[in-house]
Amino acid sequence: MKRLFAAGAAVLFLSGCGGEEEAGYDFEGRLIANAYGELLPVFVDDNLTEEEYLAFHEDPSAVDDYEAEVYRLLVTEDTKVFIGEDEVEVSAEFSYPLSDFFSPFLREEAGIRVKTKEAFEPEVTTGSEYLLHQRPEFTPVYTAESVYLEEVSMEQLIEGFMDDIRPLEDGYGILIFTDLPFSQDNFMEARSLFDNYHFPGDSFVINQVYFTTEAGMYDDAVDAYPYYVFMNDSRVITETSDEDELRTLLEEEGFERGRSIQ
């Protein structure tokens, strides 16, 4: 969805969003992976890439003229969340940090459509490349009445996680996929299954938990839940639904049970 940009510290668009309103949402964009906090960051458009939010521009002269349509979303217990093309509604106990639920969508900068609780007015923020990193207070905030998220595949998450640990020498990862309903308690319980393994040397394990939700995002890729993907920085070592098998492999790789490594 392309916008027309004009100069100014914060310019209100005079053109409406008729197409979005008729479709049942106020704006659409992509989540921003490298911005953190209690509000969900959504990038709509800018006057440089028109496709993705850039945290640091290579051309310093572009900063002064930089303009972006970026919003932050407050997700509450009343926010309705839908996933995938079939718009399957998700039942979840949203609590902070929000990234625990939205982690796969933030990681892949998934597409998102938003219906706001407040009256929505498109707005452009200008003059800084650090719109969400150093000056998030200058980006408009809306309460999300409903959000529609693009589905994220298991393959995307495996590849992305491997990219994350590749620069870290001797890094290992365990991705835990579960069909439990999302809650902070379920997240912490699943993550704690393997967080007491340590390595006598410099190796370490990073755990992450993903919920398939009612949308069944990972159902086509697994035989049974919970499902574990154990990897190092270069390959997937195993994929299994057998917790004991994974513990055996951890020990074969030289990890020992004992203190927490998180």
C-alpha positions in Angstrom: 0.0 0.0 0.0 1.8 3.1 -1.2 1.5 6.5 0.4 2.4 10.0 -0.7 4.8 11.7 1.6 5.1 15.4 2.3 7.5 17.5 4.3 6.9 18.3 8.0 7.5 17.0 11.4 4.2 15.1 11.5 2.0 15.4 8.5 -1.6 14.2 8.5 -2.8 12.6 5.3 -5.7 14.3 3.8 -6.6 11.2 1.7 -8.6 8.6 3.5 -8.2 4.8 3.6 -11.4 3.9 1.9 -10.2 0.6 0.6 -8.9 -0.6 4.0 -12.1 0.6 5.8 -14.3 -1.3 3.4 -12.2 -4.4 4.0 -12.7 -4.2 7.7 -9.3 -2.8 8.8 -7.7 0.7 9.1 -4.2 0.0 7.8 -1.8 -2.7 6.8 2.0 -3.1 6.9 4.7 -5.4 8.3 5.9 -5.9 11.8 9.4 -4.6 12.6 11.7 -7.3 13.9 14.5 -5.2 15.4 12.4 -2.9 17.5 11.5 -3.9 21.1 9.1 -2.8 23.8 5.6 -3.4 25.1 4.0 -2.1 21.9 3.9 -3.8 18.6 5.7 -1.8 15.9 4.2 -1.7 12.4 5.9 -0.3 9.3 3.5 0.8 6.5 5.7 2.7 4.1 8.6 5.2 3.7 10.1 7.5 1.1 13.2 5.3 0.6 12.6 1.5 0.3 8.8 1.6 0.3 9.0 -2.0 1.5 10.9 -2.3 4.8 11.9 -0.3 7.8 15.7 0.4 7.9 17.2 0.9 11.3 20.4 2.5 10.0 20.6 4.1 6.6 23.9 3.9 4.7 23.5 7.4 3.4 23.6 9.9 6.3 22.3 12.6 4.1 19.0 10.6 3.8 18.3 11.0 7.5 17.1 14.6 7.4 14.7 13.9 4.6 13.5 10.5 5.9 9.7 10.1 6.1 8.0 7.0 7.3 4.5 5.9 8.2 5.0 3.8 11.3 2.7 3.0 14.2 2.9 1.3 17.5 0.1 -1.0 18.7 -1.2 -1.6 22.2 -2.6 -5.1 22.4 -5.0 -5.7 25.3 -6.9 -8.7 26.6 -9.8 -7.5 24.4 -7.8 -7.4 21.2 -9.0 -10.1 18.7 -6.1 -11.8 16.8 -6.6 -13.7 13.6 -4.0 -15.7 11.7 -3.6 -16.8 8.1 -5.7 -16.5 4.9 -8.6 -18.2 6.6 -8.5 -15.6 9.4 -8.7 -18.2 12.2 -9.3 -16.4 15.6 -6.7 -17.2 18.3 -7.5 -17.7 22.0 -4.6 -16.4 24.0 -3.9 -14.9 27.4 -1.9 -11.8 26.4 0.5 -10.5 28.9 3.9 -8.8 28.8 6.3 -9.2 27.2 4.1 -9.4 24.1 7.1 -10.8 22.1 6.6 -14.2 23.7 3.4 -14.7 21.6 4.3 -12.5 18.6 7.9 -13.7 18.4 7.5 -15.8 15.2 5.7 -12.9 13.5 8.2 -10.3 14.6 11.1 -12.5 13.6 9.8 -12.9 10.0 8.4 -9.4 9.9 5.0 -10.8 9.0 2.4 -8.9 7.2 -0.3 -7.4 9.5 -3.7 -5.7 9.0 -5.0 -3.6 11.9 -8.4 -2.3 13.0 -7.9 0.3 15.7 -10.2 1.0 18.6 -9.7 4.8 18.2 -10.6 6.7 15.1 -7.6 6.2 12.7 -5.9 9.0 10.9 -2.9 8.2 8.7 0.2 10.1 9.8 3.8 10.4 8.7 6.8 11.0 11.0 9.9 12.6 9.6 13.4 13.7 10.3 15.0 10.7 12.0 16.3 7.2 11.1 15.8 6.2 14.7 12.0 6.5 14.7 11.6 3.3 16.8 15.1 2.9 18.2 15.9 6.2 19.9 12.7 8.2 19.6 9.7 5.8 19.8 7.7 8.4 21.6 7.3 10.3 18.2 5.5 7.4 16.5 1.7 7.4 16.8 0.1 4.8 19.1 -3.2 3.1 18.6 -5.1 0.4 20.6 -5.6 -2.7 18.5 -9.2 -3.7 18.3 -8.3 -6.6 16.0 -5.2 -7.7 14.1 -4.8 -10.1 11.2 -1.4 -11.8 10.9 0.3 -13.4 8.0 1.0 -17.1 8.8 4.6 -18.1 9.5 6.0 -21.5 8.6 8.2 -23.8 10.6 10.7 -23.8 7.8 11.0 -20.0 8.0 11.6 -20.2 11.8 14.3 -22.9 11.5 16.2 -21.0 8.9 15.9 -17.7 10.7 17.0 -19.2 14.1 20.0 -20.9 12.4 21.0 -17.5 10.9 20.8 -16.0 14.4 23.1 -18.5 16.1 25.5 -18.9 13.1 27.6 -15.8 14.1 27.9 -17.3 17.7 30.6 -19.9 18.0 29.5 -23.2 19.4 25.9 -22.2 19.6 23.0 -24.7 19.7 19.3 -24.1 19.5 16.2 -26.0 20.6 12.9 -24.9 19.0 9.9 -26.2 20.9 6.6 -26.3 19.0 3.5 -26.9 21.1 -0.3 -27.1 20.6 -1.0 -25.8 24.1 -3.0 -22.6 24.2 -0.8 -19.6 24.6 -0.3 -18.3 28.1 2.8 -17.0 29.9 2.7 -20.0 32.2 2.6 -22.5 29.3 5.4 -20.5 27.6 7.7 -20.6 30.7 6.9 -24.3 31.4 7.8 -25.4 27.9 10.9 -23.3 27.8 12.1 -24.7 31.1 12.3 -28.3 29.9 15.8 -28.0 28.6 17.2 -24.8 30.2 19.2 -26.7 32.9 21.7 -28.1 30.4 25.2 -26.7 30.3 28.4 -27.5 28.4 31.8 -27.7 30.2 33.3 -25.6 27.4 32.0 -22.6 25.6 29.0 -24.1 23.9 25.5 -23.1 25.0 21.8 -23.8 24.1 19.2 -21.2 23.3 15.6 -22.3 23.7 12.5 -20.8 22.0 8.9 -21.8 22.1 6.3 -21.5 19.4 2.6 -22.1 19.6 0.8 -23.6 16.6 -2.5 -21.9 17.8 -5.9 -22.7 16.5 -4.6 -21.7 13.0 -2.5 -24.9 13.1 0.5 -23.1 11.6 2.9 -26.1 12.1 0.5 -29.0 11.8 1.6 -30.0 8.3 5.2 -30.3 9.5 4.9 -32.4 12.6 3.5 -35.8 13.6 2.8 -35.0 17.2 3.2 -32.2 19.7 5.3 -31.2 21.5 7.8 -31.2 18.7 11.5 -30.4 19.1 14.0 -29.2 16.6 17.6 -29.4 17.8 20.3 -27.6 15.8 23.7 -26.2 15.9 25.0 -23.2 13.9 25.3 -25.2 10.7 22.6 -28.0 10.6 19.5 -29.5 12.1 20.7 -32.3 14.3 17.3 -33.9 14.8 13.6 -33.3 14.8 11.6 -35.4 17.2 8.5 -35.6 19.4 10.4 -37.8 21.8 11.7 -35.8 24.8 14.0 -38.6 26.0 15.6 -38.9 22.5 16.4 -35.2 22.6 17.9 -35.5 26.1 20.1 -38.4 24.9 21.3 -36.3 21.9 22.1 -33.4 24.2 24.3 -35.7 26.3 25.9 -37.1 23.2 26.8 -33.6 22.1 28.6 -33.1 25.5 25.9 -31.2 27.4 25.3 -32.1 31.1 22.2 -31.6 33.3 22.6 -29.4 36.3 22.3 -25.7 36.6 20.1 -23.5 34.4 21.8 -21.9 31.4 19.2 -19.3 30.8 
